[in-house]
Amino acid sequence: MKVQEAIKKRRTLKVLAKTNTISRDISGDMAEILEMGNAAPFHYVNSKAADKELTSLAPWRFYVLDGAVCGKLADYLVNNGIAAGKIIDMLRAAQSVIQVTWMPEASEEKNFVKQSINIEHVSATAAAVQNMLLTATSLGYENYWSSGGVLREDRFKAMFEIPLDEELLASVFLFDTKTENFKIKKGALRGRQGTIAQCSKDVKL
């Protein structure tokens, strides 16, 4: 599949199930999805890398929940009465979820969002997420980029052994493309970005 085809074919899709569903072993495909995510460009070295268990110089980190772990997590949320909305049914349908984090640089103002380096870190991590979404699409998986909902909370960082100083950018849900027996919810903004004429113009000097 050409990259242009994957871009056009990729869609935001929530797949929902009431029971835990693992359709196949996707570990081989997952290795490729992670590799393509890790191939994203980044502009600044992660200054905390040497002090971390995961020592990549890139600002992103990927924490992978396979289908079995997703099912256990869904059960945990239900059994502990944790309000998680559609996350529970999405976990039951997921073949995998990748918790994608990035590491903010220290800020004297304690407002890392305004720092240009951190904007670069977020942008690079978003590029990694998009690489994974397109790769997953090309390999035949429906996918959904979630902001994480309840899974953003520190208690779940601790559960997944994610350092608390990392920020979650995406919970990437991967689903089987065979969705006939599942409830699905399509992305609300698909196709609403408008035309090229509405978002670009030629610069003349």
C-alpha positions in Angstrom: 0.0 0.0 0.0 1.4 3.4 -1.0 1.7 6.0 1.7 -0.8 8.2 0.0 -3.3 5.3 -0.1 -2.8 4.7 3.7 -3.3 8.4 4.4 -6.6 8.4 2.5 -7.8 5.1 3.9 -6.9 5.7 7.5 -10.0 6.7 9.6 -10.8 7.3 13.2 -13.0 4.4 14.4 -14.0 3.3 17.9 -14.8 -0.4 18.1 -16.8 -1.4 21.1 -17.4 -4.8 22.6 -19.1 -6.1 25.8 -16.7 -9.1 26.1 -13.0 -9.4 25.8 -12.1 -10.2 22.2 -8.7 -11.3 20.9 -8.9 -12.3 17.3 -5.2 -13.0 16.5 -1.6 -12.7 17.6 -0.4 -9.3 16.3 3.0 -9.3 17.9 4.8 -9.5 14.5 2.8 -6.5 13.1 3.3 -4.6 16.4 7.0 -4.8 16.0 6.7 -3.1 12.6 4.2 -0.5 13.9 6.6 0.5 16.7 9.5 0.6 14.4 7.8 3.0 12.1 6.7 5.1 15.0 10.3 5.3 16.2 11.4 6.4 12.7 9.6 9.8 13.1 11.8 13.0 13.0 12.7 14.9 16.2 14.6 18.1 16.6 15.9 18.1 20.1 17.5 15.4 22.2 15.6 14.3 25.3 17.8 15.6 28.1 16.4 13.1 30.6 17.3 10.0 28.6 20.5 9.0 30.5 18.5 8.9 33.8 15.7 6.7 32.5 15.1 3.0 32.1 14.3 3.6 28.4 17.3 5.5 27.1 16.3 6.6 23.6 17.4 10.2 22.8 13.9 10.8 21.2 11.3 12.5 23.3 8.7 9.8 22.9 8.1 6.5 24.7 5.8 3.6 23.8 4.1 1.4 26.4 2.4 -1.6 24.8 -0.7 -3.4 26.2 -1.5 -6.5 24.2 -5.0 -7.8 23.8 -4.9 -9.9 27.0 -3.7 -7.0 29.1 -6.4 -4.8 27.5 -9.0 -7.3 28.6 -7.6 -7.5 32.2 -7.6 -3.7 32.3 -11.2 -3.5 31.2 -12.1 -6.0 34.0 -10.2 -4.0 36.5 -12.0 -0.8 35.6 -15.4 -2.5 36.0 -14.6 -4.5 39.1 -13.3 -1.3 40.9 -16.2 0.9 39.8 -14.0 3.3 37.9 -16.0 5.5 35.5 -14.2 5.3 32.2 -17.0 5.8 29.6 -16.4 4.0 26.3 -12.8 3.2 27.2 -14.0 0.0 28.8 -15.8 -1.4 25.7 -12.9 -0.2 23.5 -10.4 -2.1 25.6 -12.5 -5.2 25.3 -12.4 -4.9 21.5 -8.8 -3.8 21.2 -6.1 -6.1 19.9 -3.6 -3.7 21.5 -3.2 -0.3 23.0 -0.1 1.8 22.8 0.3 4.4 25.5 2.4 7.1 23.9 4.1 9.6 26.2 6.6 12.4 25.9 9.0 13.9 28.4 8.8 17.6 29.1 12.0 19.6 29.7 12.3 21.4 33.0 10.9 24.9 33.0 11.9 27.7 35.4 8.4 29.1 34.9 6.9 25.6 35.5 4.9 26.1 32.4 6.4 23.7 29.9 3.7 24.2 27.2 5.1 27.6 26.4 8.6 26.4 25.9 9.7 26.0 22.3 11.7 22.8 22.9 8.6 21.1 24.5 6.5 22.2 21.5 9.1 20.4 19.4 8.9 17.4 21.6 5.1 17.2 21.3 5.2 17.7 17.6 7.8 14.9 17.2 5.7 12.6 19.3 2.6 13.4 17.3 4.6 12.5 14.1 5.5 9.2 15.7 1.8 8.5 16.5 0.8 9.3 12.9 3.5 7.0 11.6 2.0 4.2 13.7 -1.6 5.0 12.7 -0.6 4.8 9.0 1.4 1.7 9.4 -1.5 0.0 11.3 -3.8 1.0 8.5 -1.5 -0.4 5.8 -1.3 -3.7 7.8 -5.1 -3.9 8.0 -6.0 -2.6 11.5 -8.7 -0.1 12.4 -7.3 2.4 14.8 -8.2 5.2 17.1 -6.1 8.0 18.6 -7.6 8.7 22.0 -6.4 11.3 24.4 -6.6 8.5 27.0 -9.4 9.6 29.3 -9.1 8.0 32.7 -5.9 6.2 31.5 -4.1 9.6 31.7 -4.2 9.5 35.5 -1.1 9.0 37.6 -2.6 5.8 39.1 -2.5 4.2 35.6 0.9 5.5 34.9 2.0 3.7 38.0 0.2 0.6 37.0 1.9 0.6 33.6 5.3 1.5 35.1 5.3 4.8 33.3 7.4 7.5 35.1 5.1 10.2 36.5 7.1 13.0 34.8 6.1 11.7 31.4 3.0 13.2 29.7 0.5 11.0 27.8 -0.1 12.3 24.3 -2.1 9.4 22.9 -3.7 6.1 23.7 -3.5 4.3 20.3 -6.1 1.6 20.0 -5.7 -1.1 17.4 -8.7 -3.1 16.3 -9.3 -5.9 13.8 -10.9 -4.8 10.6 -13.6 -7.4 10.9 -16.1 -5.2 12.8 -19.4 -6.7 11.6 -20.3 -8.1 15.0 -19.3 -5.0 17.0 -20.7 -1.6 17.6 -18.6 1.1 16.0 -18.5 4.9 16.3 -16.8 6.9 13.5 -14.8 10.0 14.0 -17.0 13.1 14.2 -14.7 15.4 12.2 -13.8 13.1 9.3 -14.0 15.0 6.0 -14.6 18.4 7.7 -11.1 19.9 7.2 -12.3 21.6 4.1 -10.6 22.0 0.8 -7.0 22.9 0.1 -8.1 26.4 -0.9 -9.5 26.8 2.6 -6.3 26.0 4.4 -3.4 27.1 2.1 -2.3 30.0 0.0 0.7 30.8 -2.3 3.2 33.2 -0.9 4.2 36.0 -3.2 7.2 38.3 -2.7 
